[in-house]
Amino acid sequence: MLEMSDARPAKTRDGNQTLARGLRALLAIADADHGLTVQEVGERLGVHRSISYRLLQTLVDFGLATRTQHRRYIPGARLATLSEAYLPGLRSVANPVMRTLADRFRSTVSLFVEQGTEAVLVTAVEPTTASLHIALRPGTRMPAARGAVGSAMLAARPAEAGEPPRVSVARRRGYARSDAELEAGQHAVAAWIPDPDAGVRACLNLITYSVAVADGAGPAVRRAADSIGLLLRRQQ
């Protein structure tokens, strides 16, 4: 699994502590593979289990969480609706292009967007042509300055004095490359999506265990990103 950082809550503003706790509880159960108990959520938030219970019950009331028969809280069905509402135009345009790329190179292709100092995985397409591939989970976060994704995001901006050499290289050739930077044995190729009116910086990322695939995928990932950008502009 690609090694990425968990979401860290921003500094809580005055008066927003309850909301911040509720959101942290939601993120905690969303990140847990098998859900969490009231006690486990309380321990992660550093609050008494009675507070943890009230937070979780509120999430259940709004359909954002549900309790299993084993008294563990897992994400609720309402989250699926919320995820579909995020950048629907970008996702609908990108998915067919990502599918073609994933099957061609027998590799997982993901779509990242930049949020502050992090890059967030919005959607991922796994190849139908290969039984062995890397699985990625939407919502996964990583520092925006790391890996091929980070270099591609930075390369989408105008050149800056003192920027890392790999960013300059990525801007020149149209895509970024990283090898075993986030996890041993994994190679990534990323290209930013050119769409200045989107209001969000995004990029495609192909990840593979094969050096040969990574060596040959760069131009195709660049073309795929350009194709998505062109399709987005046609929708505007």
C-alpha positions in Angstrom: 0.0 0.0 0.0 1.3 3.4 -0.9 2.7 5.1 2.2 1.0 8.4 2.8 0.4 10.6 5.8 -2.9 10.6 7.7 -5.0 13.7 7.7 -3.9 16.1 10.5 -6.7 18.3 11.9 -6.0 22.0 11.4 -5.7 24.2 14.4 -9.2 24.6 15.9 -10.6 28.1 15.9 -12.4 29.5 18.9 -15.9 28.2 19.2 -15.5 25.3 16.7 -14.3 22.7 19.1 -17.4 20.5 19.0 -17.5 20.6 15.2 -13.8 19.9 15.0 -14.2 16.9 17.3 -17.1 15.6 15.2 -15.1 15.9 12.0 -12.1 14.2 13.6 -14.4 11.3 14.7 -15.7 11.0 11.2 -12.2 10.9 9.7 -11.1 8.4 12.3 -13.8 5.8 11.5 -13.4 6.5 7.7 -9.6 5.7 8.0 -10.1 2.5 10.1 -10.4 -0.7 8.0 -13.0 -2.3 10.3 -14.5 0.7 12.1 -14.0 1.8 15.7 -15.8 1.4 19.0 -16.9 4.3 21.1 -13.9 3.8 23.4 -11.4 3.7 20.5 -12.8 6.9 19.1 -12.6 8.5 22.5 -9.0 7.5 22.9 -8.0 8.9 19.5 -9.7 12.2 20.2 -8.5 12.3 23.8 -12.1 12.7 25.2 -14.3 10.8 27.6 -16.3 7.9 26.1 -19.6 9.8 26.9 -18.4 12.6 24.6 -17.3 10.2 22.0 -20.7 8.5 22.1 -22.6 11.7 21.6 -20.4 12.7 18.6 -20.8 9.3 17.0 -24.6 9.3 17.6 -24.8 12.7 15.9 -23.0 11.3 12.9 -25.4 8.3 12.8 -28.4 10.7 13.0 -27.1 12.5 9.8 -26.3 9.2 8.0 -22.6 9.9 8.0 -21.9 6.8 10.2 -23.6 3.6 11.2 -23.2 1.1 14.0 -22.6 -2.6 13.2 -24.0 -5.5 15.2 -20.6 -5.7 16.9 -21.0 -2.1 18.1 -18.3 -0.7 15.9 -18.9 2.5 14.0 -18.3 2.6 10.2 -18.8 5.2 7.5 -22.5 5.7 6.6 -24.1 5.7 3.2 -24.5 9.5 3.1 -20.7 9.7 2.6 -21.1 8.1 -0.8 -23.3 10.9 -1.9 -20.9 13.5 -0.5 -18.0 12.0 -2.3 -19.9 11.9 -5.6 -20.6 15.6 -5.2 -16.9 16.5 -5.1 -15.6 17.7 -8.5 -18.1 15.6 -10.5 -17.1 17.2 -13.8 -13.4 16.4 -13.3 -14.1 12.9 -12.2 -16.5 12.0 -15.0 -14.1 13.3 -17.6 -11.0 11.7 -16.0 -12.3 8.2 -15.4 -12.5 6.9 -19.0 -9.1 8.3 -19.7 -7.7 6.8 -16.6 -9.3 3.4 -17.5 -7.5 3.4 -20.8 -4.2 4.3 -19.3 -4.5 1.7 -16.5 -5.3 -1.1 -18.8 -2.6 -0.2 -21.3 0.1 -0.2 -18.7 -1.5 -2.8 -16.4 -1.0 -0.3 -13.5 -3.2 1.6 -11.1 -3.9 5.2 -12.1 -5.1 7.7 -9.6 -6.3 11.3 -9.6 -5.0 13.7 -7.0 -6.0 17.2 -6.2 -4.0 19.7 -4.2 -5.5 20.9 -0.9 -3.2 23.3 1.0 0.0 21.5 1.8 -1.4 18.1 0.9 -2.4 16.1 -2.2 -5.6 14.1 -1.8 -6.5 11.1 -3.8 -10.0 11.7 -5.3 -10.4 8.5 -7.3 -8.3 5.5 -8.5 -8.7 3.1 -11.4 -7.2 -0.4 -11.2 -6.3 -2.3 -14.4 -8.6 -5.1 -15.6 -5.7 -6.5 -17.5 -3.6 -7.5 -14.5 -4.3 -9.6 -11.4 -1.4 -8.0 -9.5 -1.7 -4.2 -8.9 -1.4 -1.6 -6.3 -4.7 -0.7 -4.5 -5.2 2.9 -3.4 -8.1 4.3 -1.3 -9.8 7.6 -2.1 -9.3 10.2 0.6 -5.7 9.1 1.1 -3.4 12.1 1.7 0.3 12.8 1.2 2.5 15.8 1.6 2.1 17.9 -1.6 5.9 18.3 -1.9 6.7 14.5 -1.9 6.8 11.9 -4.6 6.0 12.2 -8.3 2.6 13.7 -7.4 4.3 16.5 -5.4 6.7 17.3 -8.1 4.0 17.4 -10.7 1.9 19.7 -8.6 4.8 22.1 -8.2 5.8 21.8 -11.9 2.3 23.1 -12.8 3.2 26.4 -11.3 5.5 29.1 -12.8 9.2 28.4 -12.2 10.6 29.7 -8.9 14.1 30.5 -7.8 15.6 27.7 -5.7 12.9 25.1 -6.5 14.1 21.5 -6.4 15.8 20.3 -9.6 13.4 17.5 -10.1 10.5 20.0 -10.3 12.4 21.9 -13.1 13.0 18.6 -14.9 9.3 17.6 -14.6 8.2 21.0 -16.0 10.6 20.6 -18.9 9.6 17.0 -19.9 6.0 17.3 -18.9 5.8 14.7 -16.2 7.4 13.8 -12.9 9.0 10.5 -11.9 9.8 9.0 -8.5 11.3 5.7 -7.5 10.8 4.0 -4.1 10.4 7.5 -2.5 7.2 6.7 -0.7 7.4 2.9 -0.5 10.1 0.4 -1.5 9.6 -1.2 -4.8 7.0 1.3 -6.1 7.6 3.6 -9.1 5.3 6.5 -10.0 4.8 8.8 -13.0 2.6 11.9 -12.6 1.5 14.7 -14.9 -0.5 17.8 -13.9 -3.8 18.4 -15.7 -3.8 21.8 -17.5 -7.0 23.6 -16.6 -6.5 27.1 -15.3 -10.2 27.7 -14.7 -10.9 24.6 -12.6 -10.0 26.4 -9.3 -8.1 23.3 -8.1 -4.7 21.9 -9.2 -5.0 18.2 -10.1 -2.7 15.5 -11.6 -2.7 12.0 -12.8 -0.5 9.4 -11.1 0.5 6.0 -12.5 2.0 3.7 -9.9 3.7 0.4 -10.6 6.2 -2.2 -9.4 7.8 -2.4 -12.8 10.7 -0.1 -13.6 10.2 -0.9 -17.3 6.6 0.3 -17.2 7.6 3.5 -15.4 10.3 4.1 -17.9 7.9 4.0 -20.8 4.8 5.5 -19.3 5.8 9.2 -19.0 4.7 10.5 -22.4 1.4 8.6 -22.3 0.6 10.0 -18.8 1.4 13.5 -20.2 -1.0 13.0 -23.1 -3.7 11.6 -20.9 -3.5 14.6 -18.6 -3.6 16.9 -21.6 -6.7 15.1 -22.9 -8.5 15.5 -19.6 -7.6 19.2 -19.6 -9.0 19.6 -23.2 -12.2 17.8 -22.4 -12.7 20.0 -19.3 -12.3 23.2 -21.4 -14.9 22.0 -23.9 -17.4 21.7 -21.0 -16.9 25.3 -19.9 
